[in-house]
Amino acid sequence: MEPAETIKTLGQFPVGCRLLVRSKKDWRFAVVVRRTEEFISISVASPNGYNYRLRKAAELEVSGDGPIPCLVSKENDLWRENFSNYDTRW
């Protein structure tokens, strides 16, 4: 079995691909919803139940933590340490 190819930029992700994105305070789930040559639109899930869209450049670097792609952030925290708390009942 051949290893999957490594994705290096956000522009290489297909529509529907899930990834982690750093917000101002914490890491959140996101999904690619639209692609053009210049930008990528992603829908980010907020802890209060709503979604919001962000427009990012297609050249942004993406790193991987195992099978989980993460958009590279200026912050130095790891997503496992500062992940958004979505529903405390579970």
URFENMO-V684381 format. One record per residue. N is the residue number from 1. SS is DSSP state (~ for helix, > for strand, _ for the rest). PSI is psi in whole degrees, 0 to 359 (999 if undefined). NEAR is the number of other C-alpha atoms within 8 Angstrom. Layout:
N_SS_PSI_NEAR ; N_SS_PSI_NEAR
This chain:
1___132_2 ; 2___145_3 ; 3___149_4 ; 4___150_4 ; 5___144_4 ; 6___129_4 ; 7___127_8 ; 8___331_8 ; 9_>_158_11 ; 10_~_330_14 ; 11_~_345_12 ; 12_~_354_8 ; 13___139_9 ; 14___162_7 ; 15___135_9 ; 16___352_7 ; 17___138_8 ; 18_>_148_9 ; 19_>_175_11 ; 20_>_139_13 ; 21_>_141_13 ; 22_>_122_10 ; 23___192_7 ; 24___325_4 ; 25___326_5 ; 26___178_10 ; 27_>_143_12 ; 28_>_159_13 ; 29_>_146_10 ; 30_>_162_12 ; 31_>_142_12 ; 32_>_124_15 ; 33_>_342_10 ; 34_>_142_8 ; 35_>_134_11 ; 36___180_6 ; 37___330_6 ; 38___323_6 ; 39_>_165_11 ; 40_>_130_15 ; 41_>_131_12 ; 42_>_145_13 ; 43_>_123_12 ; 44_>_133_13 ; 45_>_128_11 ; 46___156_10 ; 47___338_9 ; 48___5_5 ; 49___354_6 ; 50___167_7 ; 51_>_150_8 ; 52_>_156_8 ; 53_>_145_8 ; 54_>_145_8 ; 55_>_121_8 ; 56_>_154_9 ; 57_>_144_10 ; 58___342_12 ; 59___0_7 ; 60___141_11 ; 61_>_142_9 ; 62_>_132_12 ; 63_>_165_9 ; 64_>_137_8 ; 65_>_82_7 ; 66___231_5 ; 67___1_5 ; 68_>_115_8 ; 69_>_139_12 ; 70_>_132_11 ; 71_>_128_13 ; 72___134_9 ; 73___158_7 ; 74___335_4 ; 75___151_4 ; 76___3_5 ; 77___154_6 ; 78___150_6 ; 79___331_9 ; 80___336_5 ; 81___334_6 ; 82___51_9 ; 83_>_143_9 ; 84___140_8 ; 85___107_6 ; 86___313_7 ; 87___112_6 ; 88___350_5 ; 89___336_3 ; 90___999_3
